[in-house]
Amino acid sequence: MKTVQATFNTDNPSALLKRLCKHFRHKAPAEWDDHQGRVEFKPGLCLMTASEKGLSIHFEAESEPAIDTLKMILETHIQRMARQDALELDWQ
């Protein structure tokens, strides 16, 4: 199992978490509350946590290509939904 994580700094991580999960539920099983979200994408699992530091994102998948797909999905949607031009996520 491959894993990767990053934190996205935002002024309102809880609102972004909910917006992302509500959007993704149309294509994948998703559940969330004000502080945590879980989306079961076909390539792998996405776990999100809203905290004072921002929105933490954790992926679990079987392969590096699946992780890369998850990164692309989240980066594209965060950039659009957070309305932020310069998106920088330091995946670890």
N, CA, C and O atoms as a CHARMM CRD file, in Angstrom:
* protein
*
  368
    1    1 MET  N      0.84500  -1.17500   0.00000 PROA 1      0.00000
    2    1 MET  CA     0.00000   0.00000   0.00000 PROA 1      0.00000
    3    1 MET  C      0.89000   1.23800   0.00000 PROA 1      0.00000
    4    1 MET  O      1.79000   1.35600   0.83100 PROA 1      0.00000
    5    2 LYS  N      0.64600   2.15100  -0.91900 PROA 2      0.00000
    6    2 LYS  CA     1.37300   3.41900  -1.00300 PROA 2      0.00000
    7    2 LYS  C      0.55400   4.49000  -0.29400 PROA 2      0.00000
    8    2 LYS  O     -0.67600   4.47900  -0.34900 PROA 2      0.00000
    9    3 THR  N      1.24400   5.41600   0.37300 PROA 3      0.00000
   10    3 THR  CA     0.56500   6.53600   1.02400 PROA 3      0.00000
   11    3 THR  C      1.32000   7.82400   0.73000 PROA 3      0.00000
   12    3 THR  O      2.52400   7.81300   0.47400 PROA 3      0.00000
   13    4 VAL  N      0.59800   8.92000   0.77100 PROA 4      0.00000
   14    4 VAL  CA     1.18100  10.24300   0.60600 PROA 4      0.00000
   15    4 VAL  C      0.25400  11.22900   1.31400 PROA 4      0.00000
   16    4 VAL  O     -0.94800  10.99100   1.43000 PROA 4      0.00000
   17    5 GLN  N      0.82300  12.33500   1.78400 PROA 5      0.00000
   18    5 GLN  CA     0.00400  13.33600   2.46300 PROA 5      0.00000
   19    5 GLN  C      0.55800  14.72700   2.24500 PROA 5      0.00000
   20    5 GLN  O      1.73000  14.91400   1.91800 PROA 5      0.00000
   21    6 ALA  N     -0.32000  15.69700   2.43400 PROA 6      0.00000
   22    6 ALA  CA     0.05400  17.10700   2.30100 PROA 6      0.00000
   23    6 ALA  C     -0.94900  17.93500   3.09700 PROA 6      0.00000
   24    6 ALA  O     -2.02500  17.45300   3.45200 PROA 6      0.00000
   25    7 THR  N     -0.58500  19.17800   3.37100 PROA 7      0.00000
   26    7 THR  CA    -1.49000  20.11800   4.02800 PROA 7      0.00000
   27    7 THR  C     -1.64400  21.33900   3.13800 PROA 7      0.00000
   28    7 THR  O     -0.66100  21.89700   2.65000 PROA 7      0.00000
   29    8 PHE  N     -2.89200  21.74400   2.93400 PROA 8      0.00000
   30    8 PHE  CA    -3.20000  22.92300   2.14600 PROA 8      0.00000
   31    8 PHE  C     -3.59800  24.03200   3.10900 PROA 8      0.00000
   32    8 PHE  O     -4.57900  23.89700   3.84100 PROA 8      0.00000
   33    9 ASN  N     -2.84500  25.12700   3.11400 PROA 9      0.00000
   34    9 ASN  CA    -3.14300  26.25000   3.99300 PROA 9      0.00000
   35    9 ASN  C     -4.29400  27.06500   3.41500 PROA 9      0.00000
   36    9 ASN  O     -4.23300  27.54800   2.28400 PROA 9      0.00000
   37   10 THR  N     -5.33800  27.20300   4.21500 PROA 10     0.00000
   38   10 THR  CA    -6.51400  27.95600   3.80100 PROA 10     0.00000
   39   10 THR  C     -7.14900  28.59400   5.02300 PROA 10     0.00000
   40   10 THR  O     -6.99700  28.10100   6.14100 PROA 10     0.00000
   41   11 ASP  N     -7.86000  29.68900   4.80500 PROA 11     0.00000
   42   11 ASP  CA    -8.50400  30.39600   5.91400 PROA 11     0.00000
   43   11 ASP  C     -9.69300  29.63600   6.48500 PROA 11     0.00000
   44   11 ASP  O    -10.02900  29.79600   7.65900 PROA 11     0.00000
   45   12 ASN  N    -10.33600  28.80200   5.65600 PROA 12     0.00000
   46   12 ASN  CA   -11.51600  28.08700   6.12000 PROA 12     0.00000
   47   12 ASN  C    -11.46100  26.62200   5.67400 PROA 12     0.00000
   48   12 ASN  O    -12.17200  26.22600   4.75000 PROA 12     0.00000
   49   13 PRO  N    -10.61700  25.82000   6.33000 PROA 13     0.00000
   50   13 PRO  CA   -10.44500  24.43000   5.91100 PROA 13     0.00000
   51   13 PRO  C    -11.71300  23.59200   6.01800 PROA 13     0.00000
   52   13 PRO  O    -11.93700  22.70500   5.19400 PROA 13     0.00000
   53   14 SER  N    -12.53600  23.85700   7.00700 PROA 14     0.00000
   54   14 SER  CA   -13.76000  23.08200   7.17200 PROA 14     0.00000
   55   14 SER  C    -14.71900  23.29500   5.99500 PROA 14     0.00000
   56   14 SER  O    -15.31000  22.33900   5.49200 PROA 14     0.00000
   57   15 ALA  N    -14.86900  24.52700   5.56500 PROA 15     0.00000
   58   15 ALA  CA   -15.75400  24.81500   4.43500 PROA 15     0.00000
   59   15 ALA  C    -15.23400  24.17000   3.15300 PROA 15     0.00000
   60   15 ALA  O    -16.01900  23.64600   2.36200 PROA 15     0.00000
   61   16 LEU  N    -13.92400  24.20300   2.94100 PROA 16     0.00000
   62   16 LEU  CA   -13.34000  23.58600   1.75400 PROA 16     0.00000
   63   16 LEU  C    -13.51700  22.07400   1.79300 PROA 16     0.00000
   64   16 LEU  O    -13.85800  21.46700   0.77800 PROA 16     0.00000
   65   17 LEU  N    -13.29200  21.46000   2.94600 PROA 17     0.00000
   66   17 LEU  CA   -13.48600  20.02100   3.10700 PROA 17     0.00000
   67   17 LEU  C    -14.90900  19.63900   2.72400 PROA 17     0.00000
   68   17 LEU  O    -15.10800  18.71000   1.94100 PROA 17     0.00000
   69   18 LYS  N    -15.89400  20.33700   3.26200 PROA 18     0.00000
   70   18 LYS  CA   -17.29000  20.02600   2.96600 PROA 18     0.00000
   71   18 LYS  C    -17.61600  20.24300   1.49600 PROA 18     0.00000
   72   18 LYS  O    -18.33500  19.44200   0.89900 PROA 18     0.00000
   73   19 ARG  N    -17.09900  21.31200   0.90500 PROA 19     0.00000
   74   19 ARG  CA   -17.35100  21.60300  -0.50600 PROA 19     0.00000
   75   19 ARG  C    -16.77800  20.49300  -1.39600 PROA 19     0.00000
   76   19 ARG  O    -17.43500  20.04700  -2.33600 PROA 19     0.00000
   77   20 LEU  N    -15.56500  20.05700  -1.09800 PROA 20     0.00000
   78   20 LEU  CA   -14.94300  18.98500  -1.87500 PROA 20     0.00000
   79   20 LEU  C    -15.72900  17.67500  -1.74600 PROA 20     0.00000
   80   20 LEU  O    -16.01700  17.02500  -2.75100 PROA 20     0.00000
   81   21 CYS  N    -16.07000  17.29300  -0.53000 PROA 21     0.00000
   82   21 CYS  CA   -16.78800  16.03600  -0.31800 PROA 21     0.00000
   83   21 CYS  C    -18.16600  16.05200  -0.96300 PROA 21     0.00000
   84   21 CYS  O    -18.58100  15.05700  -1.55800 PROA 21     0.00000
   85   22 LYS  N    -18.87400  17.15900  -0.85500 PROA 22     0.00000
   86   22 LYS  CA   -20.19200  17.25300  -1.50000 PROA 22     0.00000
   87   22 LYS  C    -20.05700  17.12100  -3.01000 PROA 22     0.00000
   88   22 LYS  O    -20.89500  16.49000  -3.65500 PROA 22     0.00000
   89   23 HSD  N    -19.02600  17.70000  -3.56900 PROA 23     0.00000
   90   23 HSD  CA   -18.79800  17.60700  -5.00800 PROA 23     0.00000
   91   23 HSD  C    -18.44300  16.17500  -5.40800 PROA 23     0.00000
   92   23 HSD  O    -18.99500  15.64300  -6.37100 PROA 23     0.00000
   93   24 PHE  N    -17.53200  15.55800  -4.67800 PROA 24     0.00000
   94   24 PHE  CA   -17.06100  14.22100  -5.02900 PROA 24     0.00000
   95   24 PHE  C    -18.11400  13.14500  -4.83600 PROA 24     0.00000
   96   24 PHE  O    -18.04400  12.09900  -5.48100 PROA 24     0.00000
   97   25 ARG  N    -19.09600  13.37400  -3.95800 PROA 25     0.00000
   98   25 ARG  CA   -20.08900  12.32700  -3.69000 PROA 25     0.00000
   99   25 ARG  C    -20.90900  11.97100  -4.92300 PROA 25     0.00000
  100   25 ARG  O    -21.56800  10.93100  -4.94800 PROA 25     0.00000
  101   26 HSD  N    -20.87700  12.81900  -5.94000 PROA 26     0.00000
  102   26 HSD  CA   -21.61200  12.52800  -7.16800 PROA 26     0.00000
  103   26 HSD  C    -20.92500  11.44300  -7.99800 PROA 26     0.00000
  104   26 HSD  O    -21.55600  10.83600  -8.86500 PROA 26     0.00000
  105   27 LYS  N    -19.64300  11.19500  -7.74200 PROA 27     0.00000
  106   27 LYS  CA   -18.88200  10.21000  -8.51300 PROA 27     0.00000
  107   27 LYS  C    -18.30900   9.08100  -7.65500 PROA 27     0.00000
  108   27 LYS  O    -17.95400   8.02500  -8.17700 PROA 27     0.00000
  109   28 ALA  N    -18.21800   9.30100  -6.33900 PROA 28     0.00000
  110   28 ALA  CA   -17.57900   8.31100  -5.46700 PROA 28     0.00000
  111   28 ALA  C    -18.24500   8.35100  -4.08800 PROA 28     0.00000
  112   28 ALA  O    -18.76100   9.39300  -3.68300 PROA 28     0.00000
  113   29 PRO  N    -18.23900   7.23400  -3.37000 PROA 29     0.00000
  114   29 PRO  CA   -18.76900   7.24800  -2.00300 PROA 29     0.00000
  115   29 PRO  C    -17.99300   8.25200  -1.14900 PROA 29     0.00000
  116   29 PRO  O    -16.76200   8.25000  -1.13200 PROA 29     0.00000
  117   30 ALA  N    -18.73200   9.10400  -0.44500 PROA 30     0.00000
  118   30 ALA  CA   -18.10000  10.13700   0.38500 PROA 30     0.00000
  119   30 ALA  C    -18.91400  10.35400   1.65000 PROA 30     0.00000
  120   30 ALA  O    -20.14400  10.29600   1.63700 PROA 30     0.00000
  121   31 GLU  N    -18.21000  10.60100   2.73100 PROA 31     0.00000
  122   31 GLU  CA   -18.86000  10.97600   3.98700 PROA 31     0.00000
  123   31 GLU  C    -17.98300  12.00800   4.67300 PROA 31     0.00000
  124   31 GLU  O    -16.76400  12.00900   4.50500 PROA 31     0.00000
  125   32 TRP  N    -18.60500  12.88500   5.44300 PROA 32     0.00000
  126   32 TRP  CA   -17.86600  13.97600   6.06000 PROA 32     0.00000
  127   32 TRP  C    -18.65500  14.59600   7.19300 PROA 32     0.00000
  128   32 TRP  O    -19.86400  14.39900   7.31900 PROA 32     0.00000
  129   33 ASP  N    -17.94100  15.35100   8.01400 PROA 33     0.00000
  130   33 ASP  CA   -18.53200  16.23400   9.00900 PROA 33     0.00000
  131   33 ASP  C    -17.72200  17.52800   8.95300 PROA 33     0.00000
  132   33 ASP  O    -17.03200  17.77000   7.96300 PROA 33     0.00000
  133   34 ASP  N    -17.78700  18.34800   9.96900 PROA 34     0.00000
  134   34 ASP  CA   -17.07900  19.63400   9.93700 PROA 34     0.00000
  135   34 ASP  C    -15.56100  19.49600   9.98900 PROA 34     0.00000
  136   34 ASP  O    -14.84400  20.42400   9.61300 PROA 34     0.00000
  137   35 HSD  N    -15.06500  18.34900  10.44900 PROA 35     0.00000
  138   35 HSD  CA   -13.62300  18.21200  10.67600 PROA 35     0.00000
  139   35 HSD  C    -12.93300  17.10700   9.87700 PROA 35     0.00000
  140   35 HSD  O    -11.71300  17.13000   9.71700 PROA 35     0.00000
  141   36 GLN  N    -13.70000  16.14400   9.37600 PROA 36     0.00000
  142   36 GLN  CA   -13.09700  15.02000   8.66600 PROA 36     0.00000
  143   36 GLN  C    -13.91600  14.65400   7.43600 PROA 36     0.00000
  144   36 GLN  O    -15.13700  14.80700   7.41500 PROA 36     0.00000
  145   37 GLY  N    -13.21700  14.16800   6.41100 PROA 37     0.00000
  146   37 GLY  CA   -13.88700  13.68500   5.21600 PROA 37     0.00000
  147   37 GLY  C    -13.21300  12.43900   4.69800 PROA 37     0.00000
  148   37 GLY  O    -12.01300  12.23700   4.88500 PROA 37     0.00000
  149   38 ARG  N    -14.00000  11.60300   4.04200 PROA 38     0.00000
  150   38 ARG  CA   -13.49800  10.34300   3.48000 PROA 38     0.00000
  151   38 ARG  C    -14.15400  10.16400   2.11500 PROA 38     0.00000
  152   38 ARG  O    -15.37900  10.18300   1.99200 PROA 38     0.00000
  153   39 VAL  N    -13.31100   9.98900   1.08500 PROA 39     0.00000
  154   39 VAL  CA   -13.81100   9.75700  -0.27100 PROA 39     0.00000
  155   39 VAL  C    -13.13400   8.50000  -0.80300 PROA 39     0.00000
  156   39 VAL  O    -11.91000   8.38000  -0.77200 PROA 39     0.00000
  157   40 GLU  N    -13.94300   7.57100  -1.28700 PROA 40     0.00000
  158   40 GLU  CA   -13.43000   6.30800  -1.80300 PROA 40     0.00000
  159   40 GLU  C    -13.40000   6.35400  -3.33300 PROA 40     0.00000
  160   40 GLU  O    -14.30500   5.85400  -4.00200 PROA 40     0.00000
  161   41 PHE  N    -12.34400   6.96300  -3.86700 PROA 41     0.00000
  162   41 PHE  CA   -12.16100   7.02300  -5.30800 PROA 41     0.00000
  163   41 PHE  C    -11.77700   5.63800  -5.82500 PROA 41     0.00000
  164   41 PHE  O    -11.29600   4.80500  -5.05800 PROA 41     0.00000
  165   42 LYS  N    -11.98600   5.38500  -7.11600 PROA 42     0.00000
  166   42 LYS  CA   -11.56700   4.09800  -7.69200 PROA 42     0.00000
  167   42 LYS  C    -10.05700   3.87700  -7.56400 PROA 42     0.00000
  168   42 LYS  O     -9.64100   2.76000  -7.26000 PROA 42     0.00000
  169   43 PRO  N     -9.21500   4.90600  -7.78700 PROA 43     0.00000
  170   43 PRO  CA    -7.77000   4.66800  -7.65200 PROA 43     0.00000
  171   43 PRO  C     -7.31100   4.44100  -6.20600 PROA 43     0.00000
  172   43 PRO  O     -6.28100   3.80700  -5.97800 PROA 43     0.00000
  173   44 GLY  N     -8.08000   4.96200  -5.21600 PROA 44     0.00000
  174   44 GLY  CA    -7.66500   4.81400  -3.83100 PROA 44     0.00000
  175   44 GLY  C     -8.48900   5.66300  -2.88300 PROA 44     0.00000
  176   44 GLY  O     -9.45100   6.31700  -3.28600 PROA 44     0.00000
  177   45 LEU  N     -8.10400   5.64300  -1.63600 PROA 45     0.00000
  178   45 LEU  CA    -8.81900   6.31600  -0.56600 PROA 45     0.00000
  179   45 LEU  C     -8.23200   7.69400  -0.28700 PROA 45     0.00000
  180   45 LEU  O     -7.01400   7.86700  -0.26400 PROA 45     0.00000
  181   46 CYS  N     -9.10800   8.67100  -0.07700 PROA 46     0.00000
  182   46 CYS  CA    -8.70400  10.02500   0.28900 PROA 46     0.00000
  183   46 CYS  C     -9.31200  10.34900   1.64900 PROA 46     0.00000
  184   46 CYS  O    -10.52900  10.27800   1.82600 PROA 46     0.00000
  185   47 LEU  N     -8.46100  10.70300   2.60600 PROA 47     0.00000
  186   47 LEU  CA    -8.89900  11.13400   3.92700 PROA 47     0.00000
  187   47 LEU  C     -8.48900  12.58800   4.10000 PROA 47     0.00000
  188   47 LEU  O     -7.34600  12.95100   3.82300 PROA 47     0.00000
  189   48 MET  N     -9.41600  13.42000   4.55700 PROA 48     0.00000
  190   48 MET  CA    -9.13100  14.84400   4.76100 PROA 48     0.00000
  191   48 MET  C     -9.47900  15.23300   6.18700 PROA 48     0.00000
  192   48 MET  O    -10.45600  14.74600   6.75600 PROA 48     0.00000
  193   49 THR  N     -8.66700  16.11800   6.76100 PROA 49     0.00000
  194   49 THR  CA    -8.89600  16.61500   8.11400 PROA 49     0.00000
  195   49 THR  C     -8.72200  18.12700   8.12500 PROA 49     0.00000
  196   49 THR  O     -7.69700  18.64500   7.68300 PROA 49     0.00000
  197   50 ALA  N     -9.72800  18.83000   8.63300 PROA 50     0.00000
  198   50 ALA  CA    -9.65300  20.28000   8.77700 PROA 50     0.00000
  199   50 ALA  C     -9.13400  20.60700  10.17100 PROA 50     0.00000
  200   50 ALA  O     -9.64500  20.09900  11.16900 PROA 50     0.00000
  201   51 SER  N     -8.11200  21.46300  10.23100 PROA 51     0.00000
  202   51 SER  CA    -7.54300  21.86000  11.51400 PROA 51     0.00000
  203   51 SER  C     -7.13500  23.32800  11.43400 PROA 51     0.00000
  204   51 SER  O     -7.34200  23.99200  10.41900 PROA 51     0.00000
  205   52 GLU  N     -6.55800  23.81400  12.51600 PROA 52     0.00000
  206   52 GLU  CA    -6.07600  25.19700  12.53600 PROA 52     0.00000
  207   52 GLU  C     -4.99900  25.42800  11.48000 PROA 52     0.00000
  208   52 GLU  O     -4.85100  26.54100  10.97400 PROA 52     0.00000
  209   53 LYS  N     -4.24900  24.38200  11.14700 PROA 53     0.00000
  210   53 LYS  CA    -3.14600  24.49200  10.18900 PROA 53     0.00000
  211   53 LYS  C     -3.61900  24.50700   8.74100 PROA 53     0.00000
  212   53 LYS  O     -2.88300  24.93800   7.85400 PROA 53     0.00000
  213   54 GLY  N     -4.82900  24.04600   8.49700 PROA 54     0.00000
  214   54 GLY  CA    -5.34800  23.99800   7.13700 PROA 54     0.00000
  215   54 GLY  C     -6.05600  22.68400   6.88100 PROA 54     0.00000
  216   54 GLY  O     -6.56600  22.04900   7.80400 PROA 54     0.00000
  217   55 LEU  N     -6.08300  22.28200   5.62200 PROA 55     0.00000
  218   55 LEU  CA    -6.72100  21.03600   5.22600 PROA 55     0.00000
  219   55 LEU  C     -5.64600  19.98900   4.96600 PROA 55     0.00000
  220   55 LEU  O     -4.87200  20.10400   4.01600 PROA 55     0.00000
  221   56 SER  N     -5.60400  18.96700   5.81900 PROA 56     0.00000
  222   56 SER  CA    -4.65500  17.87100   5.64200 PROA 56     0.00000
  223   56 SER  C     -5.29400  16.81500   4.75700 PROA 56     0.00000
  224   56 SER  O     -6.45700  16.45300   4.93500 PROA 56     0.00000
  225   57 ILE  N     -4.51100  16.32600   3.79700 PROA 57     0.00000
  226   57 ILE  CA    -4.99600  15.33900   2.83400 PROA 57     0.00000
  227   57 ILE  C     -4.08200  14.12000   2.91200 PROA 57     0.00000
  228   57 ILE  O     -2.85800  14.25200   2.89400 PROA 57     0.00000
  229   58 HSD  N     -4.67600  12.94900   2.99800 PROA 58     0.00000
  230   58 HSD  CA    -3.93300  11.69400   3.07600 PROA 58     0.00000
  231   58 HSD  C     -4.51700  10.73900   2.04300 PROA 58     0.00000
  232   58 HSD  O     -5.73100  10.53500   2.00000 PROA 58     0.00000
  233   59 PHE  N     -3.66300  10.15600   1.21400 PROA 59     0.00000
  234   59 PHE  CA    -4.08900   9.18600   0.21000 PROA 59     0.00000
  235   59 PHE  C     -3.51500   7.81900   0.52800 PROA 59     0.00000
  236   59 PHE  O     -2.40400   7.69900   1.04300 PROA 59     0.00000
  237   60 GLU  N     -4.29500   6.78100   0.21200 PROA 60     0.00000
  238   60 GLU  CA    -3.83600   5.39800   0.26600 PROA 60     0.00000
  239   60 GLU  C     -4.23300   4.74700  -1.05000 PROA 60     0.00000
  240   60 GLU  O     -5.39400   4.82200  -1.45300 PROA 60     0.00000
  241   61 ALA  N     -3.27600   4.10500  -1.72800 PROA 61     0.00000
  242   61 ALA  CA    -3.55300   3.44300  -3.00200 PROA 61     0.00000
  243   61 ALA  C     -2.55700   2.30900  -3.20300 PROA 61     0.00000
  244   61 ALA  O     -1.54700   2.22100  -2.50500 PROA 61     0.00000
  245   62 GLU  N     -2.85400   1.44900  -4.16100 PROA 62     0.00000
  246   62 GLU  CA    -2.03000   0.27300  -4.42600 PROA 62     0.00000
  247   62 GLU  C     -0.75600   0.58300  -5.21000 PROA 62     0.00000
  248   62 GLU  O      0.20100  -0.18800  -5.15000 PROA 62     0.00000
  249   63 SER  N     -0.72700   1.70300  -5.94700 PROA 63     0.00000
  250   63 SER  CA     0.42100   1.96700  -6.81900 PROA 63     0.00000
  251   63 SER  C      0.73200   3.45600  -6.90000 PROA 63     0.00000
  252   63 SER  O     -0.09200   4.30100  -6.55100 PROA 63     0.00000
  253   64 GLU  N      1.94500   3.75700  -7.37000 PROA 64     0.00000
  254   64 GLU  CA     2.34000   5.15500  -7.58200 PROA 64     0.00000
  255   64 GLU  C      1.46300   5.83600  -8.64500 PROA 64     0.00000
  256   64 GLU  O      1.06700   6.98500  -8.44800 PROA 64     0.00000
  257   65 PRO  N      1.14600   5.16100  -9.77000 PROA 65     0.00000
  258   65 PRO  CA     0.24800   5.81100 -10.74300 PROA 65     0.00000
  259   65 PRO  C     -1.11600   6.15300 -10.14400 PROA 65     0.00000
  260   65 PRO  O     -1.69700   7.18100 -10.49300 PROA 65     0.00000
  261   66 ALA  N     -1.63500   5.31300  -9.25000 PROA 66     0.00000
  262   66 ALA  CA    -2.91300   5.61000  -8.59600 PROA 66     0.00000
  263   66 ALA  C     -2.76800   6.82900  -7.67900 PROA 66     0.00000
  264   66 ALA  O     -3.65200   7.68400  -7.63600 PROA 66     0.00000
  265   67 ILE  N     -1.66100   6.90500  -6.95400 PROA 67     0.00000
  266   67 ILE  CA    -1.39500   8.07500  -6.10400 PROA 67     0.00000
  267   67 ILE  C     -1.31200   9.33300  -6.96800 PROA 67     0.00000
  268   67 ILE  O     -1.87100  10.36800  -6.60600 PROA 67     0.00000
  269   68 ASP  N     -0.62700   9.25400  -8.09500 PROA 68     0.00000
  270   68 ASP  CA    -0.51200  10.40800  -8.99800 PROA 68     0.00000
  271   68 ASP  C     -1.87600  10.85600  -9.50700 PROA 68     0.00000
  272   68 ASP  O     -2.13100  12.05300  -9.63700 PROA 68     0.00000
  273   69 THR  N     -2.75000   9.90100  -9.79500 PROA 69     0.00000
  274   69 THR  CA    -4.10900  10.23600 -10.23800 PROA 69     0.00000
  275   69 THR  C     -4.86600  10.95200  -9.13500 PROA 69     0.00000
  276   69 THR  O     -5.54100  11.94900  -9.39400 PROA 69     0.00000
  277   70 LEU  N     -4.76400  10.45800  -7.91000 PROA 70     0.00000
  278   70 LEU  CA    -5.42800  11.10700  -6.78000 PROA 70     0.00000
  279   70 LEU  C     -4.91100  12.53000  -6.56800 PROA 70     0.00000
  280   70 LEU  O     -5.69000  13.45100  -6.32100 PROA 70     0.00000
  281   71 LYS  N     -3.60600  12.69900  -6.66400 PROA 71     0.00000
  282   71 LYS  CA    -3.01500  14.04100  -6.52200 PROA 71     0.00000
  283   71 LYS  C     -3.59800  14.98700  -7.56000 PROA 71     0.00000
  284   71 LYS  O     -3.99000  16.10700  -7.23300 PROA 71     0.00000
  285   72 MET  N     -3.65700  14.54000  -8.80800 PROA 72     0.00000
  286   72 MET  CA    -4.17300  15.37900  -9.88600 PROA 72     0.00000
  287   72 MET  C     -5.63300  15.76400  -9.62400 PROA 72     0.00000
  288   72 MET  O     -6.01500  16.92100  -9.80000 PROA 72     0.00000
  289   73 ILE  N     -6.44000  14.79700  -9.20600 PROA 73     0.00000
  290   73 ILE  CA    -7.85300  15.06800  -8.92700 PROA 73     0.00000
  291   73 ILE  C     -7.98600  16.13900  -7.85200 PROA 73     0.00000
  292   73 ILE  O     -8.70100  17.12500  -8.03200 PROA 73     0.00000
  293   74 LEU  N     -7.29000  15.94100  -6.73100 PROA 74     0.00000
  294   74 LEU  CA    -7.42600  16.88800  -5.61800 PROA 74     0.00000
  295   74 LEU  C     -6.84100  18.24800  -5.94400 PROA 74     0.00000
  296   74 LEU  O     -7.45200  19.27000  -5.63100 PROA 74     0.00000
  297   75 GLU  N     -5.68600  18.28200  -6.55900 PROA 75     0.00000
  298   75 GLU  CA    -5.06500  19.57100  -6.88000 PROA 75     0.00000
  299   75 GLU  C     -5.95100  20.39500  -7.80200 PROA 75     0.00000
  300   75 GLU  O     -6.11600  21.59700  -7.59500 PROA 75     0.00000
  301   76 THR  N     -6.51700  19.76300  -8.80900 PROA 76     0.00000
  302   76 THR  CA    -7.40100  20.46400  -9.74400 PROA 76     0.00000
  303   76 THR  C     -8.62600  21.01700  -9.02700 PROA 76     0.00000
  304   76 THR  O     -9.00700  22.17000  -9.23100 PROA 76     0.00000
  305   77 HSD  N     -9.23200  20.20000  -8.19700 PROA 77     0.00000
  306   77 HSD  CA   -10.45200  20.63200  -7.51600 PROA 77     0.00000
  307   77 HSD  C    -10.18400  21.65000  -6.41400 PROA 77     0.00000
  308   77 HSD  O    -10.96900  22.58000  -6.23200 PROA 77     0.00000
  309   78 ILE  N     -9.09400  21.49100  -5.68300 PROA 78     0.00000
  310   78 ILE  CA    -8.77100  22.48300  -4.64800 PROA 78     0.00000
  311   78 ILE  C     -8.51900  23.83600  -5.29100 PROA 78     0.00000
  312   78 ILE  O     -9.00700  24.85600  -4.80700 PROA 78     0.00000
  313   79 GLN  N     -7.76700  23.85000  -6.36800 PROA 79     0.00000
  314   79 GLN  CA    -7.46300  25.12200  -7.01700 PROA 79     0.00000
  315   79 GLN  C     -8.74200  25.82100  -7.46200 PROA 79     0.00000
  316   79 GLN  O     -8.88800  27.03200  -7.29900 PROA 79     0.00000
  317   80 ARG  N     -9.66400  25.05000  -8.02200 PROA 80     0.00000
  318   80 ARG  CA   -10.92400  25.63700  -8.49500 PROA 80     0.00000
  319   80 ARG  C    -11.81100  26.07500  -7.32700 PROA 80     0.00000
  320   80 ARG  O    -12.35500  27.17900  -7.34300 PROA 80     0.00000
  321   81 MET  N    -11.95600  25.23100  -6.33300 PROA 81     0.00000
  322   81 MET  CA   -12.88700  25.50600  -5.24100 PROA 81     0.00000
  323   81 MET  C    -12.34400  26.48300  -4.21600 PROA 81     0.00000
  324   81 MET  O    -13.11600  27.19800  -3.57600 PROA 81     0.00000
  325   82 ALA  N    -11.03800  26.52800  -4.04900 PROA 82     0.00000
  326   82 ALA  CA   -10.44700  27.47700  -3.10300 PROA 82     0.00000
  327   82 ALA  C    -10.23300  28.83300  -3.76000 PROA 82     0.00000
  328   82 ALA  O     -9.91000  29.81700  -3.09400 PROA 82     0.00000
  329   83 ARG  N    -10.41700  28.87200  -5.08100 PROA 83     0.00000
  330   83 ARG  CA   -10.24300  30.10200  -5.86300 PROA 83     0.00000
  331   83 ARG  C     -8.88200  30.72900  -5.60400 PROA 83     0.00000
  332   83 ARG  O     -8.75800  31.92000  -5.31900 PROA 83     0.00000
  333   84 GLN  N     -7.87400  29.88400  -5.71400 PROA 84     0.00000
  334   84 GLN  CA    -6.51400  30.31900  -5.44200 PROA 84     0.00000
  335   84 GLN  C     -5.65300  29.99600  -6.65300 PROA 84     0.00000
  336   84 GLN  O     -5.60100  28.85000  -7.09700 PROA 84     0.00000
  337   85 ASP  N     -4.98300  31.00000  -7.18100 PROA 85     0.00000
  338   85 ASP  CA    -4.20600  30.81000  -8.39900 PROA 85     0.00000
  339   85 ASP  C     -2.97300  29.94600  -8.17400 PROA 85     0.00000
  340   85 ASP  O     -2.71000  29.03600  -8.96100 PROA 85     0.00000
  341   86 ALA  N     -2.22500  30.20700  -7.13600 PROA 86     0.00000
  342   86 ALA  CA    -0.97100  29.49100  -6.91100 PROA 86     0.00000
  343   86 ALA  C     -1.20200  28.37800  -5.89400 PROA 86     0.00000
  344   86 ALA  O     -1.26200  28.62300  -4.68900 PROA 86     0.00000
  345   87 LEU  N     -1.32800  27.16700  -6.39100 PROA 87     0.00000
  346   87 LEU  CA    -1.54300  26.04000  -5.52000 PROA 87     0.00000
  347   87 LEU  C     -0.21800  25.31600  -5.30300 PROA 87     0.00000
  348   87 LEU  O      0.42800  24.86400  -6.24900 PROA 87     0.00000
  349   88 GLU  N      0.17000  25.21700  -4.02900 PROA 88     0.00000
  350   88 GLU  CA     1.41100  24.50500  -3.71400 PROA 88     0.00000
  351   88 GLU  C      1.12500  23.49600  -2.61600 PROA 88     0.00000
  352   88 GLU  O      0.86200  23.86000  -1.47000 PROA 88     0.00000
  353   89 LEU  N      1.17900  22.23100  -2.98300 PROA 89     0.00000
  354   89 LEU  CA     1.05000  21.16400  -2.00700 PROA 89     0.00000
  355   89 LEU  C      2.36900  20.39600  -1.97700 PROA 89     0.00000
  356   89 LEU  O      2.86500  19.94300  -3.00800 PROA 89     0.00000
  357   90 ASP  N      2.91900  20.26100  -0.79300 PROA 90     0.00000
  358   90 ASP  CA     4.17800  19.54400  -0.61300 PROA 90     0.00000
  359   90 ASP  C      3.83900  18.11200  -0.20100 PROA 90     0.00000
  360   90 ASP  O      3.67400  17.81600   0.98300 PROA 90     0.00000
  361   91 TRP  N      3.73800  17.22700  -1.19900 PROA 91     0.00000
  362   91 TRP  CA     3.37500  15.83100  -0.93600 PROA 91     0.00000
  363   91 TRP  C      4.54700  15.09500  -0.30600 PROA 91     0.00000
  364   91 TRP  O      5.68000  15.19500  -0.77600 PROA 91     0.00000
  365   92 GLN  N      4.26800  14.36200   0.75200 PROA 92     0.00000
  366   92 GLN  CA     5.30100  13.59800   1.45300 PROA 92     0.00000
  367   92 GLN  C      4.83700  12.17900   1.67100 PROA 92     0.00000
  368   92 GLN  O      5.56700  11.37200   2.24700 PROA 92     0.00000
